[in-house]
């Protein structure tokens, strides 16, 4: 088989996979601009579903909850992940491997198992499900992504900078915050954005520990289970997809510019 034929087959396979992934989303977005109740029926271009979306108190409340949860958990995950990354980076080899393994458990574990684990853990602590349990769970599942974002930046640092700060009279804490942390900011921003997007999009873990707090993914599930395919959900799903896509594109663009500048 010639190289051109092989490349053609590879690109064809990639194209088919992308089509299976994105054509349903494109169809959903297109039909969010018509107020027909049934998906697949076009009754003329309209913003009616989006008007209904922004006047629906339940949806707006769920959106507010999702944004607060994503912001708080992403900030906590960024602080914890950066601290953990610095600590892991300076460990000895076998300790570093063990710490990385433990940190990656929530990434590699099945999400439903993680959700059940959190549910049982909070139940054992007799901690009522709600905001506190949601923030703890989302912080724990997003912290490993911050660690992955910050660790490469630590590898690029001059190892003598911290000691130089100490030699110039700075305390260990001051040297850390004035010498090391500023150089980790690009990785911290990348980790924060990733944690924010993952928290905004999470359903399985949230469903197990949310109590009476409805986030957008939980609201979507409950609405489909109770009322069926409400046409407004097409507009909500489309908007959620666009928001998350915009966040990820912005992250990649900023990262690419920084890499080019470096």
KASUL-V94794 format. One record per backbone hydrogen bond with DSSP energy under -0.5 kcal/mol. NH is the residue of the N-H (numbers start at 0). CO is the residue of the C=O. E is the energy in kcal/mol with one decimal. If there is no record, write none. Layout:
# KASUL-V94794
NH;CO;E + NH;CO;E
This chain:
# KASUL-V94794
5;1;-2.2 + 6;2;-2.6 + 7;3;-2.3 + 8;4;-2.3 + 9;5;-2.1 + 10;6;-2.6 + 11;7;-2.2 + 12;8;-2.4 + 13;9;-2.5 + 14;10;-2.5 + 15;11;-2.4 + 16;12;-2.3 + 17;13;-2.5 + 18;14;-2.2 + 19;15;-2.4 + 20;16;-1.6 + 21;17;-2.8 + 22;18;-2.3 + 25;21;-2.6 + 26;22;-2.6 + 27;23;-2.2 + 28;24;-2.4 + 29;25;-2.6 + 30;26;-2.4 + 31;28;-0.9 + 32;29;-1.4 + 33;30;-0.8 + 40;37;-1.6 + 41;39;-0.6 + 42;40;-0.6 + 45;32;-3.2 + 50;46;-2.2 + 51;47;-2.7 + 52;48;-2.0 + 53;49;-2.0 + 54;51;-0.9 + 55;52;-1.0 + 56;54;-0.8 + 59;55;-2.4 + 60;56;-2.2 + 61;57;-2.2 + 62;58;-2.7 + 63;59;-2.3 + 64;60;-2.3 + 65;61;-2.4 + 66;62;-2.3 + 67;63;-2.4 + 68;64;-2.7 + 69;65;-2.7 + 70;66;-2.4 + 71;67;-2.7 + 72;68;-2.5 + 73;69;-2.0 + 74;70;-2.1 + 75;71;-2.3 + 76;72;-2.7 + 77;73;-2.2 + 78;74;-2.1 + 79;75;-2.8 + 80;76;-3.1 + 81;77;-2.1 + 82;78;-1.9 + 83;79;-2.8 + 84;80;-2.5 + 85;81;-2.2 + 86;82;-2.2 + 87;83;-3.1 + 88;84;-2.4 + 89;85;-1.2 + 90;87;-1.6 + 95;91;-3.0 + 96;92;-2.2 + 97;93;-2.1 + 98;94;-2.6 + 99;95;-2.6 + 100;96;-2.1 + 101;97;-2.2 + 102;98;-2.6 + 103;99;-1.7 + 104;101;-1.2 + 107;103;-2.2 + 108;104;-2.5 + 113;109;-2.1 + 114;110;-2.6 + 115;111;-2.3 + 116;112;-2.4 + 117;113;-2.4 + 118;114;-2.3 + 119;115;-2.6 + 120;116;-2.5 + 121;117;-2.8 + 122;118;-1.9 + 123;119;-2.4 + 124;120;-1.7 + 125;122;-0.9 + 126;121;-2.7 + 127;125;-0.6 + 129;208;-0.9 + 133;129;-2.3 + 134;130;-2.7 + 135;131;-2.4 + 136;132;-2.5 + 137;133;-2.8 + 138;134;-2.2 + 139;135;-2.2 + 140;136;-2.0 + 141;137;-1.3 + 142;138;-1.7 + 143;139;-0.6 + 144;141;-0.8 + 145;141;-1.1 + 145;142;-0.6 + 146;142;-2.1 + 147;143;-2.1 + 148;144;-1.4 + 149;145;-2.4 + 150;146;-2.4 + 151;147;-0.6 + 152;149;-0.7 + 153;149;-1.6 + 154;150;-1.7 + 155;151;-0.9 + 156;152;-0.5 + 156;153;-1.0 + 158;156;-0.6 + 160;157;-1.9 + 162;158;-0.5 + 163;159;-2.2 + 164;160;-2.0 + 165;161;-1.8 + 166;162;-2.4 + 167;163;-1.4 + 168;165;-1.6 + 169;164;-2.1 + 174;170;-3.1 + 175;171;-1.8 + 176;172;-2.3 + 177;173;-2.3 + 178;174;-1.9 + 179;174;-1.1 + 179;175;-0.5 + 180;175;-2.8 + 182;179;-0.9 + 183;179;-0.7 + 183;180;-1.5 + 184;180;-0.6 + 184;181;-0.7 + 187;183;-2.4 + 188;184;-2.8 + 189;185;-2.2 + 190;186;-2.4 + 191;187;-2.6 + 192;188;-2.6 + 193;189;-2.2 + 194;190;-2.7 + 195;191;-2.8 + 196;192;-2.5 + 197;193;-2.4 + 198;194;-2.4 + 199;195;-2.4 + 200;196;-1.5 + 201;197;-0.9 + 201;198;-0.6 + 206;202;-2.8 + 207;203;-1.2 + 208;204;-1.1 + 209;205;-1.3 + 212;209;-2.2 + 213;211;-0.6 + 214;212;-0.6 + 215;61;-0.6 + 218;214;-3.0 + 219;215;-2.6 + 220;216;-2.0 + 221;217;-2.7 + 222;218;-2.8 + 223;219;-2.3 + 224;220;-2.3 + 225;221;-2.3 + 226;222;-2.5 + 227;222;-0.6 + 227;223;-0.8 + 229;227;-1.9 + 232;229;-1.9 + 233;230;-1.5 + 234;230;-0.8 + 235;231;-2.1 + 236;232;-2.8 + 237;233;-2.1 + 238;234;-2.4 + 239;235;-2.4 + 240;236;-2.3 + 241;237;-2.2 + 242;238;-2.4 + 243;239;-2.3 + 244;240;-2.5 + 245;241;-2.5 + 246;242;-2.1 + 247;243;-2.3 + 248;244;-2.6 + 249;245;-2.4 + 250;246;-2.1 + 251;247;-2.2 + 252;248;-2.6 + 253;249;-2.5 + 254;250;-2.4 + 255;251;-2.5 + 256;252;-2.3 + 257;253;-2.3 + 258;254;-2.4 + 259;255;-2.3 + 260;256;-2.4 + 261;257;-2.5
